[in-house]
Amino acid sequence: MENSPGRPGLLRRARFAVARRFGSDSYTPFLILAHARTGSNFLLFSLCGHPAVVAHGEIFRAHGSKSILDATFARHPRFVQAVGFKLFYNHPTKGDPDDIWRQIRGIEGLHVIRLERRNLLRASVSRSIGQSTRTWMRTKREQSLEERRVSIDPDELVLRMEECRRWNDGSRDLFPGKPWLDLAYEELVAEPERELKKVQEFLGLATPIPVSTLERQNPEPLRDLIRNYDEVRARIAGTEWQWCLEE
């Protein structure tokens, strides 16, 4: 899936394969480190729009395999300046992840882009909606608000937010000594050109990264998205999460 999360045309793939045989591995390897609903698809699709970037999705979503890692960071056409993929904290979801994470840490020159979403309540609600609708990106078929409204167990919600916070807080320990760039969903959505300029400089790209046309899936107020909003509000009132309700 070179340079795009979607399947490229046959001719384009053939040209890429020929160029790859006589290519190079002098590009910048990178990964997008995040958890679900942090804007990682927006960042990934923006990177995919750059002609000198090969960006893959969640290649270790299910299983970890050295062969996948080797294929990802194999030789590429000489015009490619950066190659990477998206990695969630809970990947792979099957088997023992320690071995593949150790191999990822061993990639020489690996650049880590850590993407977080400060409003973890928003992230958790968006995740619940994605699980309910089985839709993780905005599609041509617009889903109504009623289709996207969800009921959420307040205690489970708090546990999920605490888990995401632990992931974020411990993220630097996962890749000690690696070049590191912190991005936040809120800034990426509000000022995409500015934030993507940071990524461009971090990866050493010669030209700007185009802004993806992907749009927010659930921009409505939380009160409208959560069926049992009053119950959720009562659960997190007076806690460290209360500010997440203030939009």
C-alpha positions in Angstrom: 0.0 0.0 0.0 2.8 2.4 -1.0 2.0 6.1 -0.3 -1.7 5.5 0.4 -3.9 3.7 2.9 -6.0 2.7 -0.2 -5.0 0.3 -3.0 -3.1 2.1 -5.7 -3.5 1.5 -9.4 -1.8 -1.5 -11.0 0.4 0.7 -13.3 1.5 2.8 -10.3 2.3 -0.3 -8.3 4.3 -1.7 -11.1 6.3 1.4 -11.5 6.9 1.6 -7.8 8.1 -2.1 -7.8 10.6 -1.5 -10.5 12.0 1.6 -8.9 12.1 -0.3 -5.6 14.4 -3.0 -7.0 17.1 -0.4 -7.7 16.2 1.8 -4.6 17.7 2.8 -1.4 17.1 2.5 2.4 18.5 6.0 3.2 15.1 7.4 4.0 13.9 8.4 7.5 12.0 5.6 9.2 9.1 6.8 11.4 6.1 5.7 13.3 2.9 7.4 14.5 2.4 6.4 18.1 -1.1 6.9 19.4 -4.3 5.3 20.7 -7.6 5.2 19.0 -9.5 8.4 18.1 -6.6 10.9 18.3 -6.6 12.1 14.7 -4.1 9.5 13.5 -6.1 8.9 10.3 -6.0 12.6 9.5 -2.2 12.6 10.0 -1.7 9.4 8.1 -3.7 10.5 5.1 -1.9 13.9 5.1 1.4 12.0 5.0 0.1 9.7 2.3 -0.5 12.8 0.1 3.2 13.6 0.1 5.0 12.2 -3.0 8.1 11.4 -1.1 6.5 9.6 1.8 5.4 6.0 2.1 3.0 5.8 5.0 1.2 2.6 6.1 -1.7 2.1 8.5 -2.0 -0.3 11.5 0.3 -3.0 10.2 0.5 -4.7 13.6 -3.1 -4.4 14.5 -3.6 -8.2 14.8 -0.3 -10.0 14.7 3.3 -8.9 15.1 5.7 -10.3 12.5 9.3 -9.5 11.7 8.6 -10.2 8.0 6.0 -7.3 8.1 8.6 -5.0 9.6 11.3 -6.1 7.1 9.0 -5.5 4.2 7.9 -2.1 5.5 11.5 -0.9 5.8 12.9 -2.5 2.7 14.5 -0.7 -0.1 12.4 2.0 -1.7 12.7 4.2 -4.8 15.4 6.9 -4.3 12.9 9.7 -4.3 11.3 8.4 -1.1 12.5 10.5 1.9 10.4 8.9 4.7 8.8 5.5 5.4 6.6 4.7 8.4 3.4 3.3 9.9 0.9 3.8 12.6 1.3 1.9 15.9 -1.3 1.8 18.8 -0.2 1.1 22.3 -2.3 -2.1 22.4 -0.9 -3.6 19.2 -0.6 -6.3 18.3 -3.9 -7.5 19.8 -3.0 -11.1 19.5 0.0 -13.0 20.9 2.9 -11.5 22.9 3.7 -8.0 21.8 7.1 -7.8 23.6 9.1 -9.3 20.7 7.8 -7.0 17.9 8.0 -3.9 20.1 11.6 -4.8 20.9 12.3 -5.1 17.1 10.7 -1.8 16.4 12.8 -0.2 19.1 15.8 -1.6 17.3 15.2 0.2 14.1 18.2 2.5 13.5 17.2 6.2 13.1 13.6 5.6 14.0 11.7 8.9 14.4 8.6 8.8 16.7 5.6 11.0 16.3 3.6 10.8 19.4 0.0 11.9 18.9 -2.3 12.5 21.8 -5.8 13.9 22.4 -6.0 15.9 25.6 -9.7 15.6 25.9 -9.8 11.9 26.6 -13.6 12.0 27.2 -14.0 13.1 23.5 -11.6 10.3 22.4 -13.5 7.7 24.4 -16.9 8.7 23.1 -15.6 8.8 19.6 -14.2 5.3 20.1 -17.6 4.0 21.4 -19.3 5.5 18.4 -16.8 3.9 16.0 -17.4 0.5 17.7 -21.1 0.9 17.4 -21.3 2.1 13.8 -18.2 0.2 12.6 -17.1 3.4 10.9 -13.7 4.9 11.7 -13.6 7.6 9.0 -16.1 10.0 7.5 -17.5 8.4 4.4 -19.7 9.5 1.5 -22.7 8.2 3.3 -23.4 10.7 6.0 -24.5 9.1 9.2 -27.2 10.9 11.1 -26.8 12.0 14.7 -29.3 9.5 15.8 -27.3 6.7 14.2 -24.2 7.9 16.1 -25.6 8.5 19.5 -24.3 6.0 22.2 -25.0 5.0 25.8 -21.8 4.6 27.8 -21.1 2.9 31.1 -19.7 5.8 33.2 -17.4 3.6 35.3 -16.1 1.9 32.2 -15.6 5.3 30.6 -13.4 6.5 33.5 -11.3 3.3 33.3 -10.8 3.8 29.6 -9.6 7.4 30.1 -7.3 6.3 32.9 -5.8 3.7 30.6 -5.2 6.2 27.8 -3.6 8.6 30.3 -1.2 5.8 31.4 -0.3 5.1 27.8 0.4 8.8 27.1 2.4 9.3 30.4 4.6 6.2 29.8 5.1 6.7 26.0 8.6 8.1 26.1 9.8 5.1 28.1 8.8 2.9 25.2 11.4 4.4 22.8 14.2 5.8 24.9 16.8 7.9 23.0 14.8 8.1 19.7 14.1 11.4 17.9 10.7 12.5 19.2 7.9 14.8 18.2 4.8 15.5 20.3 1.6 16.5 18.5 -1.9 17.1 20.0 -5.1 16.4 18.2 -6.6 19.7 19.2 -3.7 21.7 17.6 -3.6 19.5 14.5 -7.3 20.1 13.8 -7.2 23.8 14.6 -3.9 24.6 12.8 -3.1 21.8 10.4 -0.6 23.7 8.2 1.4 24.7 11.3 1.4 21.3 12.8 2.2 19.5 9.6 5.1 21.9 9.1 6.6 20.5 12.3 6.2 17.0 10.9 7.8 18.0 7.6 10.9 19.4 9.5 11.0 16.5 11.8 11.1 13.9 9.0 13.5 16.1 6.8 11.0 16.4 3.9 12.0 18.9 1.2 8.4 20.0 0.5 5.3 20.7 2.6 2.9 18.0 3.6 -0.6 18.5 2.1 -3.5 18.8 4.5 -5.9 15.8 4.3 -9.5 16.4 3.3 -10.7 14.1 6.0 -13.3 15.7 8.3 -14.3 15.2 11.9 -16.8 12.5 12.4 -18.5 13.6 15.6 -18.2 17.4 15.9 -21.5 17.7 17.8 -21.7 18.6 21.6 -21.2 15.7 23.9 -24.7 16.2 25.3 -26.0 15.3 21.8 -23.7 12.3 21.3 -24.2 10.6 24.7 -27.7 9.3 25.4 -27.0 9.0 29.1 -25.2 12.4 29.3 -26.5 13.4 32.7 -25.3 10.1 34.2 -21.9 10.5 32.7 -21.7 14.1 33.8 -22.6 13.1 37.4 -19.9 10.4 37.4 -17.1 12.7 36.5 -18.2 15.8 38.3 -15.6 16.9 40.8 -13.0 14.6 39.2 -9.9 15.5 37.1 -12.0 14.7 34.0 -14.7 17.3 34.6 -13.0 19.9 32.4 -13.5 17.5 29.4 -17.2 18.4 29.5 -16.4 22.1 29.1 -16.4 22.7 25.3 
